[in-house]
C-alpha cells in the first residue's frame, strides 16, 4: 500500500512540475514577444522619423523650384 502512495506522490509531483514548466514557457514566450514588439516599434519610429525628414527635404526642393508641394501634415 505504501508503494501506491509513493507512486501517487511521484505522479502528483511530476504533474506540478509539468504545470510549472508550462507557465514558465508561456511567461518566457510572452516576455520574448514583448521584447520583439519593442524592437519593431523602435525601428518603426526610427524609420518614420527618417521618412519624415526626407519628405520635408523634398518639399523644400519643390518649393525652391517653384513647384507645388504636398502639404505637410
Secondary structure as GFF3:
##gff-version 3
##sequence-region A 1 73
A	DSSP	alpha_helix	2	65	.	.	.	ID=ss1
###
